[in-house]
Amino acid sequence: KNQKTNKATNQMSYILSNNNNNNNINNSPSIPVKLSSNNKEREKYDNLADLYAILKTIEHLEKAYVRDSCTAKEYTPACTKLITQFKTAQSLVGDDFNLQQFMREYRLDCRAAEKRVMVGLPATIQHKIDDPNGSSDTVVVAETVQYFITAMDSLRLNMTAVDQIQPLIVDLYGSLNKIALLSNDTNTKDKIKSWLIILNGMRASDELDDDQIRQMLFDLETSYNAFHAALSSK
């Protein structure tokens, strides 16, 4: 196990010990709880410790970016890598993992990290940051139209598994946030962001049911119309 995982495992052990002492009338001194009794349990808690360490790291990164301790150029790839690592570690924990419950149980006060992994995008992409070397709005608008069409066509072709549709919504939302003309437009982006959060909370193997497919198609078409309306009004 690496140093971060070891440290996170120790912290989790002490937290569980304190939780138990809170329910103990003798309130005896905290003794670390042994988290595992066999290799399978050890692997489970190692994976949970990875999630714990990643969330802590994301929280520190978010605060560093807010305080100008790191640049957008440094923040974006680091955050993207951490979000990817979180999703990978989460898939190893099991289908019953619940982020909010995990954070409560291990007393993780990482609200910025929680929001970041739920959205699934760095803040620089979620809240469009000007890139002097980036594509012009004309090019990005054309790309965004293609992302809208691809997402809607995929749903109509019954590509409804999370690992099929979520990357398309990530691309669409990221592209929308690159368009300066839409910087203050919430009608186009809010529904896309909501679906991104929903999909990021599901397993890769999950599939949207009929009601979800119908609602997502409706929301995509509504956002697409709002997107055209916003561009026409500029």
URPE-V632694 format. One record per pair of residues at least 6 apart in sequence whose C-alpha atoms are under 6 Angstrom apart, sorted by the first residue. I is the first residue (numbers start at 0). GAP is how many residues later the second one is. If there is no record, write none. Layout:
I&GAP + I&GAP
This chain:
4&44 + 4&45 + 7&41 + 7&45 + 8&40 + 12&19 + 12&20 + 13&18 + 16&13 + 16&15 + 16&16 + 17&12 + 20&6 + 35&6 + 46&46 + 54&58 + 57&55 + 58&51 + 58&53 + 58&54 + 75&46 + 78&43 + 82&34 + 117&79 + 117&82 + 118&78 + 124&49 + 127&49 + 127&50 + 136&42 + 143&31 + 146&25 + 150&17 + 159&47 + 159&48 + 160&45 + 160&46 + 161&42 + 161&44 + 161&45 + 162&41 + 187&35 + 187&38 + 187&39
